[in-house]
Amino acid sequence: MKQPVFGRKKIIKGLIVSLIIGISVFLLVFLITIDRNTIKSLQYMDEKFLLLATIAIFLTVVIEALRIQVISQAIGETISFWISVKIFYISFFLGGITPYFSGAIPGQVFLFNQHGISAGKGILIATIRPIIKSIIFLVIAPILFFYFRDLLEEYELLSWFLLMVAIGFSAMVISVFALSVRNPQRLELLLRRIEKITFLNNFFSKPAVQQRWEVIISQIRLFQRSYHLLLKHPEKIVMAFLYTFLYWLIYFSIAPLLLLAMEIQLAFTLVLAIQILIFFLLPYLPTPGGSGAAELGFVSLFSFFMPSHLLGIYVGGWRLFTFYLNIIIGALLSLSLLKDWMVRK
């Protein structure tokens, strides 16, 4: 039995670091913006919109589990709905406690492997979602930002710069994905050249690193075969795009619902545009799960559209619904899985 890609100490340490960064930034913003009007506004919050936000975040989990099932079926694998839910939560947690969300894909591949899915197929299932997300964002984001360029005029230069950087990174990721399925030999050659770079010799000379590097290279061809299996089921690809679109549409609806709970009216498409910019950039930020950066980004962009005394509580509520709720559930499931693994071991 393969050793899990995470341990109890790493899980707890990662969770603590992510919470400390996020809570520290929230407290800083909250203490700066709080006044007597903040308490009054909290007393008159509309609870039905908070309930809708709660339903929305759990609905996104259902949609993501269905997406995992659709992709698995397209490449000849079967996975239950409940297992798909657990994989989503655990991989969300592992991504949320690691820089650049780097723990999400290895965590998913490990979990798929534990349920009889090969590493090559597991990599495809794990990577197809961010690829589809990048494609959808690449199409929608520039349109929304062009449409709202007047409202963002004070931050126009910064917003467009960040958007172009995010688009550049996403285009690069999509290009690597395309290269790995169309010409795996060229990608393998590129990886071999990286391995021979002079200042990286010491790094790649380590036995553990060398072993993992060889595993990555050996899985490239398996990944290509899995992708060709997926192409034989275009209806599944369409469903994967639909599920991904619905996931982000519902996920992004949480922020407007929280605004409505505070009786603040903002155009849904404007709130959508702001969130796309933030979530475009989060995977490329070094803090665990983008903690700190996400809160500061939300504060800076929403400060133009809502009262300052509600900024802190709004950002805290948004982050709680969209991030920490999933993180806590994922942590509990991860610790439970690790305990079960140790018992079987």
PyMOL commands that set and color helices and strands:
alter all, ss='L'
color gray80, all
select helices_A, chain A and resi 8-33+36-43+47-74+81-96+104-114+119-147+153-182+184-195+198-204+207-231+234-261+268-284+293-302+308-344
alter helices_A, ss='H'
color red, helices_A
deselect
rebuild
show_as cartoon
